[in-house]
Amino acid sequence: MPISLWVTVGLVAFLALPLLVSLVVARILGTIGRQVSELYEMEAWSSTPPTRALEDAGDEQPQEVATKRRAVIRLR
C-alpha cells in the first residue's frame, strides 16, 4: 500500500477515535445524570409527610375509647 493511504488511514483513525470515545463518555454521563435526577424526584416524594399525618397534626389529644370496663382507656 502506498504511504499516502497509510497517512490517510492514520489521520482518519486519529480523528475518529477521540470522537467515538467522547460519545461513549457523554452517554455514560447522561445516564448518570438521568439516574441522579430520578433519585432527587423520588426523594421529594418519599420525604413529604402523608396527608393523614397532616390532618392528625391538628388533634392535640387522641380520642377516648369507651370499653366494657368502667375506666376509659386513652389511645396513645
C-alpha positions as semicolon CSV with decimal commas, in nm:
position;residue;x (nm);y (nm);z (nm)
1;M;0,000;0,000;0,000
2;P;0,124;0,347;-0,074
3;I;0,234;0,571;0,206
4;S;-0,038;0,829;0,134
5;L;-0,304;0,565;0,206
6;W;-0,141;0,484;0,541
7;V;-0,129;0,853;0,629
8;T;-0,498;0,889;0,538
9;V;-0,595;0,584;0,747
10;G;-0,391;0,713;1,040
11;L;-0,543;1,060;1,015
12;V;-0,898;0,922;1,000
13;A;-0,829;0,695;1,298
14;F;-0,670;0,986;1,486
15;L;-0,982;1,199;1,435
16;A;-1,249;0,928;1,467
17;L;-1,122;0,755;1,781
18;P;-1,150;1,059;2,013
19;L;-1,493;1,133;1,867
20;L;-1,616;0,781;1,947
21;V;-1,464;0,790;2,295
22;S;-1,627;1,127;2,370
23;L;-1,967;0,995;2,253
24;V;-1,935;0,694;2,483
25;V;-1,836;0,914;2,778
26;A;-2,126;1,153;2,704
27;R;-2,371;0,863;2,702
28;I;-2,240;0,732;3,035
29;L;-2,259;1,079;3,194
30;G;-2,610;1,128;3,054
31;T;-2,722;0,801;3,212
32;I;-2,571;0,902;3,546
33;G;-2,739;1,243;3,529
34;R;-3,076;1,088;3,448
35;Q;-3,049;0,846;3,741
36;V;-2,949;1,126;3,980
37;S;-3,247;1,336;3,874
38;E;-3,476;1,036;3,929
39;L;-3,330;0,998;4,279
40;Y;-3,400;1,364;4,357
41;E;-3,755;1,326;4,227
42;M;-3,814;1,013;4,435
43;E;-3,661;1,180;4,742
44;A;-3,913;1,463;4,716
45;W;-4,197;1,212;4,710
46;S;-4,061;1,000;4,993
47;S;-3,976;1,285;5,229
48;T;-4,319;1,451;5,225
49;P;-4,544;1,358;5,516
50;P;-4,856;1,158;5,439
51;T;-5,176;1,359;5,412
52;R;-5,323;1,169;5,706
53;A;-5,036;1,286;5,925
54;L;-5,110;1,645;5,828
55;E;-5,477;1,602;5,918
56;D;-5,395;1,434;6,251
57;A;-5,146;1,706;6,344
58;G;-5,433;1,936;6,446
59;D;-5,560;1,692;6,711
60;E;-5,367;1,753;7,029
61;Q;-5,533;1,477;7,230
62;P;-5,631;1,137;7,097
63;Q;-5,997;1,045;7,112
64;E;-6,117;0,849;7,411
65;V;-6,244;0,497;7,359
66;A;-6,504;0,354;7,592
67;T;-6,460;-0,010;7,690
68;K;-6,668;-0,257;7,890
69;R;-6,470;-0,160;8,197
70;R;-6,554;0,147;8,395
71;A;-6,227;0,318;8,316
72;V;-6,182;0,494;7,988
73;I;-5,865;0,396;7,804
74;R;-5,692;0,665;7,609
75;L;-5,519;0,566;7,284
76;R;-5,162;0,681;7,253
